[in-house]
């Protein structure tokens, strides 16, 4: 009975979540021969201010990425 926990920052659409659940389930069926009826996938959404990358919150990181892409090379 596999259990997979996916954590993402808020903003993932319902369609994207459905694709993640279907894709992960399919992968476990194909690779580990697991029964999809007994395979559980849970998606946790985390606020961007509660997730850090490169020493800053995801909110700050994304803003920096946006600012640098707007400045160009």
C-alpha positions in Angstrom: 0.0 0.0 0.0 2.1 2.9 -1.2 1.7 6.4 0.2 3.2 9.4 -1.6 3.2 12.9 -0.2 3.8 15.8 -2.6 4.4 19.3 -1.2 4.0 22.3 -3.4 3.6 26.0 -2.8 0.1 27.4 -3.2 -1.1 28.1 -6.7 -1.3 24.6 -8.2 -4.5 24.2 -10.1 -7.0 21.4 -9.6 -6.1 20.1 -13.1 -2.4 20.0 -12.2 -3.2 18.2 -9.0 -5.3 15.6 -10.9 -2.4 15.0 -13.3 0.1 14.6 -10.5 -2.1 12.1 -8.7 -2.8 10.1 -11.9 0.9 10.3 -13.0 2.3 9.2 -9.7 -0.2 6.4 -9.4 0.6 5.2 -12.9 4.3 5.3 -12.2 3.9 3.1 -9.1 1.8 0.7 -11.0 4.3 0.4 -13.8 7.5 0.4 -11.8 6.5 -1.4 -8.6 3.4 -3.3 -9.9 1.3 -1.7 -7.2 -2.5 -1.9 -7.1 -3.9 1.6 -8.0 -6.9 0.9 -5.7 -4.4 0.7 -2.8 -2.1 3.6 -3.8 -2.5 6.9 -1.9 -1.3 10.3 -3.1 -1.6 13.3 -0.8 -0.8 16.9 -2.0 0.0 19.4 0.7 0.0 23.1 -0.2 2.4 25.4 1.6 2.2 29.1 1.6 5.2 30.6 -0.3 6.2 32.6 2.8 6.5 29.2 4.7 8.8 27.7 2.1 12.4 28.7 1.6 14.9 28.4 -1.2 18.4 29.9 -1.6 18.2 31.4 1.9 15.0 33.4 1.4 11.2 32.7 1.3 9.8 31.5 -2.0 7.9 34.8 -2.3 11.2 36.7 -2.2 12.9 34.2 -4.5 10.2 34.4 -7.1 10.2 38.2 -7.0 14.0 38.2 -7.5 13.6 35.9 -10.5 10.9 38.0 -12.0 13.0 41.2 -11.5 16.1 39.7 -13.1 14.2 38.4 -16.1 12.7 41.8 -16.7 16.1 43.4 -16.7 17.4 41.2 -19.4 21.0 40.1 -20.0 
